[in-house]
Amino acid sequence: MSNTNKTTKLSKVTAESKMCRDKLCDDFPSLFVDDINFYFVGNKYGYKATYYELEQLLQEGKLRVKKTETKTKRVKETSELAGKLKDMFDSVKQTLECSCCYEDKSINGFGQCSDGHLICFSCIKKHAEDTIYQKLSCKVGCINSQEKCYGHIDEAILSKILDVRVFSEYKILKNLDEIKELCIDDINIKLCQHCNAGTDIGETDQDILVCLECFKDTCLKCNQVAHPGNNCFALGNINRGQRQNIEDKMSEAVIIRCGNCSNPIVKDEGCNKVTCLCGHFICYVCKQNVPKEVGYSHFCTEHNCQKPNCKPCHLWDTNLSNRIIDAVKEDYNEDTKRLIDNLL
């Protein structure tokens, strides 16, 4: 087919033919429309025949191709503009001032009260912990310092920034509030300081709450773990979460777990080679499995051994105080020492 005088206009063609021509223009964006029209008419408006002919001629280099200088220039200008916009964005200060502590912090580290005040996560976390443990309340209000605000911090924000233990305490207090709103006026629910279960004690003169879930005692006067033989706060006035954390660490210090079945084991007498119910042997000192072929060679069997270079675990070491003290040494301070000393 001749390659001259290709200025061909489509006239009086069906809508279907026009759609086929437009499709060819999309398929060959580098070709001029006049060339596409020329071959499209020559192939009697056949899409497939025109497509294959254009493709062959394009491969043989027999067709004019649009210059790409303009497009390249446009892409370059767009890229330069994008770079300038990025530089402008990076130069903008990406911090906000906390309306509580007035410190500049990353925009990703803020939460919003229900009235729209922006407060940093660290301020919200500290305020929420004080509200939950000191006031025993789940109503975490706004702490905006610029003006009085009656807004509150949403639960979704608290679930993101609070520790699991603290958020669990928050949920318990919230459930209690909901129960009190739904129940009759004379309901009197107290929380067990061991397992956080709620118990309705009604009108009672008793000083001790016996939990119906864990059967442990709570003092109703100071709202702390029961302290028989000691006055209220004789063990220190610390919040429930802190006390629970200390007690958990002290318990874990005397518990070992079998490396075979993971059963917890507490030794109350005998030597430090303990036998699990599954038959495996464990060293109570280093908490490692003791293979049968190793046996007592894992231990120093001398009673009250005082050798400075004695490396094996002592078979008859029964003093657990040092182990417990090591477990809670980071928590030992002026506020907690009375509690720890009395629990040892």
Helices and strands as residue ranges (DSSP letters): H 15-27, H 33-42, H 47-60, H 69-91, E 95-97, E 104-106, G 107-109, E 110-112, E 118-120, H 121-133, H 155-161, H 164-182, E 189-191, E 198-200, E 208-210, E 217-219, E 224-225, H 240-253, E 256-257, E 264-265, E 273-275, E 281-283, G 295-298, E 299-300, E 313-314, H 321-328, G 329-331, H 337-343
